[in-house]
Amino acid sequence: QVQLVESGGGLVQAGGSLRLSCAASGRTFSNYAMGWFRQAPGKEREFVAAISWSGGITGYADSVKGRFTISRDNAKNTVYLQMNSLKPEDTAVYYCAALQKPGAPWGAPNNYDYWGQGTQVTVSS
């Protein structure tokens, strides 16, 4: 089992920044690729970003590319999502997730083994 706890969400004005953190406990954190997803009211959960177990490979949704940065610190068992130039359409509950299967596509929520409880991000216009 891997337990994931997100933090860092909040209310920010458009153009502002937030940094989300996801702290992991349980099984070896470095065995997992990590992803961030988000879900707005009435919408499906969507992929935001992911990072390989080593941190050497990252991937982003087109909607956040150039504005968001995913990183991880395996010594601290934590993955981060730095969000800059936030827009009202970024408003959602943000979830981190852990993926164990090598080669599984990062963009599909069903490929992830463990999920956090989510943290709310609200961007006002």
DOPATI-472029 format. One line per 5 residues: number of its first residue (from 1); for each residue x, y, z of N, C-alpha, C. Coordinates in nm, 3 decimals. Example, Ala and Ser with C-alpha at 12.3 -4.5 7.8 and 13.67 -1.06 7.14 Angstrom:
2
1> 1.319,-0.569,0.780,1.230,-0.450,0.780,1.320,-0.330,0.780; 1.285,-0.225,0.708,1.367,-0.106,0.714,1.290,0.003,0.787 $
//
This chain:
125
1> 0.083,-0.120,0.000,0.000,0.000,0.000,0.086,0.125,0.000; 0.039,0.224,-0.070,0.103,0.356,-0.070,-0.003,0.457,-0.030; 0.028,0.538,0.068,-0.063,0.645,0.109,-0.011,0.777,0.054; -0.101,0.852,-0.005,-0.065,0.980,-0.068,-0.148,1.092,-0.007; -0.081,1.200,0.030,-0.150,1.314,0.090,-0.107,1.441,0.019 $
6> -0.204,1.506,-0.046,-0.176,1.631,-0.116,-0.192,1.751,-0.022; -0.120,1.857,-0.054,-0.133,1.983,0.018,-0.092,2.096,-0.074; -0.124,2.218,-0.032,-0.081,2.335,-0.106,-0.187,2.402,-0.190; -0.306,2.344,-0.195,-0.414,2.408,-0.271,-0.463,2.534,-0.202; -0.547,2.608,-0.272,-0.602,2.730,-0.215,-0.665,2.817,-0.321 $
11> -0.691,2.941,-0.281,-0.752,3.041,-0.369,-0.644,3.138,-0.416; -0.638,3.161,-0.546,-0.538,3.251,-0.603,-0.600,3.328,-0.718; -0.550,3.447,-0.742,-0.599,3.526,-0.855,-0.536,3.477,-0.984; -0.606,3.502,-1.092,-0.552,3.467,-1.224,-0.415,3.532,-1.243; -0.323,3.455,-1.298,-0.186,3.500,-1.316,-0.095,3.465,-1.200 $
16> -0.153,3.418,-1.092,-0.075,3.382,-0.975,-0.017,3.242,-0.982; 0.045,3.202,-0.873,0.113,3.073,-0.866,0.075,2.997,-0.740; 0.082,2.867,-0.750,0.068,2.777,-0.635,0.164,2.661,-0.655; 0.205,2.603,-0.544,0.287,2.482,-0.547,0.217,2.374,-0.467; 0.180,2.268,-0.536,0.119,2.154,-0.471,0.227,2.053,-0.432 $
21> 0.204,1.988,-0.320,0.293,1.881,-0.275,0.210,1.755,-0.253; 0.276,1.642,-0.272,0.212,1.513,-0.247,0.313,1.427,-0.172; 0.284,1.401,-0.046,0.372,1.322,0.038,0.328,1.177,0.037; 0.422,1.087,0.016,0.393,0.945,0.007,0.449,0.870,0.126; 0.380,0.767,0.166,0.429,0.678,0.271,0.387,0.536,0.236 $
26> 0.453,0.442,0.297,0.423,0.303,0.268,0.535,0.240,0.188; 0.503,0.184,0.075,0.601,0.115,-0.008,0.700,0.213,-0.069; 0.806,0.160,-0.125,0.916,0.241,-0.175,0.868,0.339,-0.282; 0.877,0.466,-0.247,0.826,0.574,-0.334,0.894,0.572,-0.471; 1.022,0.542,-0.473,1.096,0.550,-0.599,1.063,0.437,-0.695 $
31> 0.980,0.343,-0.653,0.936,0.236,-0.744,0.825,0.283,-0.838; 0.770,0.401,-0.812,0.649,0.444,-0.881,0.674,0.568,-0.966; 0.616,0.566,-1.087,0.597,0.692,-1.156,0.482,0.764,-1.085; 0.486,0.896,-1.091,0.385,0.976,-1.020,0.315,1.069,-1.117; 0.187,1.086,-1.095,0.109,1.174,-1.182,0.023,1.269,-1.103 $
36> -0.013,1.378,-1.169,-0.112,1.472,-1.117,-0.231,1.474,-1.214; -0.348,1.467,-1.158,-0.473,1.478,-1.233,-0.557,1.588,-1.170; -0.659,1.630,-1.241,-0.752,1.727,-1.184,-0.893,1.696,-1.232; -0.988,1.741,-1.151,-1.128,1.718,-1.185,-1.208,1.841,-1.145; -1.269,1.903,-1.243,-1.357,2.018,-1.221,-1.500,1.968,-1.206 $
41> -1.586,2.045,-1.141,-1.725,2.002,-1.124,-1.792,1.970,-1.257; -1.855,1.853,-1.263,-1.926,1.813,-1.383,-1.840,1.763,-1.496; -1.711,1.751,-1.471,-1.618,1.706,-1.575,-1.546,1.580,-1.532; -1.490,1.511,-1.629,-1.413,1.391,-1.600,-1.276,1.428,-1.546; -1.218,1.333,-1.474,-1.082,1.354,-1.424,-0.987,1.357,-1.544 $
46> -0.898,1.456,-1.546,-0.809,1.470,-1.660,-0.663,1.473,-1.616; -0.579,1.422,-1.703,-0.435,1.418,-1.680,-0.377,1.558,-1.684; -0.286,1.585,-1.591,-0.217,1.713,-1.588,-0.068,1.696,-1.619; -0.001,1.610,-1.543,0.143,1.591,-1.559,0.184,1.462,-1.492; 0.299,1.409,-1.534,0.353,1.288,-1.473,0.505,1.292,-1.481 $
51> 0.566,1.210,-1.395,0.712,1.207,-1.387,0.756,1.064,-1.361; 0.866,1.025,-1.424,0.916,0.890,-1.408,0.972,0.869,-1.268; 1.002,0.744,-1.236,1.048,0.712,-1.100,1.178,0.784,-1.067; 1.261,0.806,-1.165,1.390,0.872,-1.140,1.379,1.024,-1.148; 1.270,1.072,-1.206,1.257,1.215,-1.228,1.314,1.261,-1.360 $
56> 1.369,1.169,-1.438,1.436,1.208,-1.560,1.344,1.232,-1.679; 1.223,1.182,-1.670,1.127,1.199,-1.779,1.000,1.259,-1.723; 0.948,1.360,-1.792,0.823,1.423,-1.752,0.730,1.433,-1.871; 0.603,1.448,-1.842,0.503,1.465,-1.946,0.393,1.558,-1.898; 0.336,1.634,-1.990,0.236,1.733,-1.954,0.118,1.732,-2.051 $
61> 0.003,1.768,-1.999,-0.110,1.796,-2.086,-0.082,1.925,-2.162; -0.134,1.933,-2.282,-0.110,2.053,-2.363,-0.162,2.179,-2.293; -0.268,2.164,-2.217,-0.330,2.280,-2.153,-0.244,2.343,-2.045; -0.143,2.269,-1.996,-0.060,2.323,-1.887,0.086,2.335,-1.927; 0.121,2.288,-2.043,0.260,2.289,-2.087,0.314,2.431,-2.090 $
66> 0.431,2.448,-2.031,0.491,2.581,-2.025,0.450,2.661,-1.903; 0.348,2.617,-1.833,0.302,2.688,-1.712,0.323,2.606,-1.586; 0.309,2.474,-1.596,0.321,2.385,-1.481,0.451,2.306,-1.491; 0.509,2.274,-1.376,0.628,2.192,-1.371,0.613,2.086,-1.263; 0.633,1.961,-1.301,0.630,1.851,-1.205,0.773,1.814,-1.167 $
71> 0.792,1.783,-1.041,0.924,1.740,-0.994,0.903,1.644,-0.878; 1.011,1.578,-0.839,1.001,1.486,-0.726,1.131,1.486,-0.649; 1.121,1.454,-0.521,1.236,1.437,-0.434,1.221,1.301,-0.368; 1.291,1.202,-0.418,1.275,1.067,-0.366,1.327,1.053,-0.223; 1.419,1.137,-0.185,1.469,1.133,-0.048,1.362,1.179,0.051 $
76> 1.271,1.264,0.004,1.162,1.315,0.088,1.029,1.247,0.058; 1.031,1.152,-0.035,0.907,1.082,-0.072,0.797,1.180,-0.112; 0.833,1.279,-0.189,0.738,1.384,-0.223,0.746,1.418,-0.371; 0.631,1.444,-0.429,0.623,1.494,-0.565,0.555,1.631,-0.561; 0.597,1.719,-0.649,0.550,1.856,-0.649,0.487,1.893,-0.783 $
81> 0.400,1.990,-0.779,0.347,2.049,-0.902,0.351,2.201,-0.884; 0.445,2.264,-0.951,0.455,2.409,-0.951,0.364,2.463,-1.060; 0.270,2.547,-1.021,0.171,2.598,-1.116,0.186,2.750,-1.125; 0.223,2.798,-1.243,0.241,2.940,-1.267,0.139,2.989,-1.370; 0.122,3.119,-1.377,0.030,3.180,-1.474,-0.106,3.112,-1.471 $
86> -0.158,3.096,-1.353,-0.284,3.023,-1.337,-0.399,3.095,-1.403; -0.492,3.017,-1.454,-0.610,3.067,-1.523,-0.735,3.017,-1.451; -0.847,3.086,-1.466,-0.970,3.037,-1.403,-1.006,2.894,-1.444; -0.971,2.856,-1.566,-1.002,2.720,-1.612,-0.914,2.614,-1.547; -0.816,2.655,-1.469,-0.736,2.559,-1.392,-0.806,2.521,-1.260 $
91> -0.916,2.586,-1.230,-0.990,2.556,-1.107,-1.039,2.411,-1.109; -1.003,2.337,-1.005,-1.038,2.195,-0.997,-0.986,2.139,-0.865; -1.027,2.017,-0.837,-0.961,1.939,-0.732,-0.844,1.867,-0.798; -0.727,1.881,-0.738,-0.606,1.820,-0.793,-0.569,1.697,-0.711; -0.541,1.589,-0.783,-0.508,1.461,-0.720,-0.368,1.417,-0.763 $
96> -0.293,1.360,-0.672,-0.172,1.291,-0.712,-0.200,1.140,-0.711; -0.123,1.069,-0.790,-0.144,0.926,-0.805,-0.012,0.857,-0.833; -0.005,0.730,-0.794,0.117,0.650,-0.811,0.091,0.536,-0.908; 0.184,0.519,-1.000,0.173,0.417,-1.104,0.292,0.325,-1.096; 0.269,0.194,-1.085,0.378,0.099,-1.067,0.418,0.029,-1.196 $
101> 0.323,0.004,-1.286,0.352,-0.080,-1.402,0.440,-0.007,-1.502; 0.560,-0.056,-1.528,0.648,0.009,-1.626,0.585,0.010,-1.765; 0.593,0.124,-1.830,0.545,0.134,-1.967,0.398,0.165,-1.980; 0.325,0.164,-1.869,0.181,0.195,-1.878,0.163,0.342,-1.913; 0.072,0.372,-2.002,0.051,0.513,-2.041,0.015,0.599,-1.921 $
106> 0.078,0.715,-1.915,0.059,0.803,-1.801,-0.075,0.874,-1.800; -0.135,0.889,-1.915,-0.253,0.974,-1.925,-0.384,0.909,-1.881; -0.384,0.780,-1.859,-0.507,0.709,-1.826,-0.519,0.688,-1.676; -0.620,0.745,-1.613,-0.635,0.729,-1.467,-0.640,0.583,-1.423; -0.698,0.497,-1.504,-0.713,0.356,-1.464,-0.579,0.285,-1.450 $
111> -0.471,0.341,-1.504,-0.339,0.278,-1.493,-0.272,0.302,-1.358; -0.328,0.392,-1.279,-0.266,0.428,-1.153,-0.317,0.340,-1.040; -0.226,0.308,-0.950,-0.256,0.212,-0.844,-0.306,0.277,-0.716; -0.259,0.396,-0.687,-0.294,0.462,-0.562,-0.323,0.609,-0.590; -0.415,0.662,-0.509,-0.459,0.801,-0.524,-0.463,0.872,-0.389 $
116> -0.436,1.002,-0.393,-0.457,1.084,-0.277,-0.602,1.130,-0.269; -0.631,1.209,-0.167,-0.769,1.252,-0.143,-0.804,1.381,-0.218; -0.703,1.448,-0.271,-0.726,1.569,-0.350,-0.711,1.696,-0.271; -0.676,1.803,-0.341,-0.668,1.936,-0.282,-0.730,2.035,-0.378; -0.811,2.126,-0.326,-0.885,2.219,-0.410,-0.797,2.336,-0.452 $
121> -0.801,2.367,-0.581,-0.736,2.485,-0.636,-0.844,2.570,-0.702; -0.855,2.694,-0.659,-0.954,2.785,-0.714,-0.882,2.910,-0.765; -0.903,2.941,-0.891,-0.840,3.058,-0.954,-0.949,3.158,-0.988; -0.942,3.274,-0.928,-1.042,3.377,-0.952,-0.998,3.469,-1.066; -1.096,3.519,-1.139,-1.065,3.607,-1.253,-1.058,3.753,-1.210 $
//
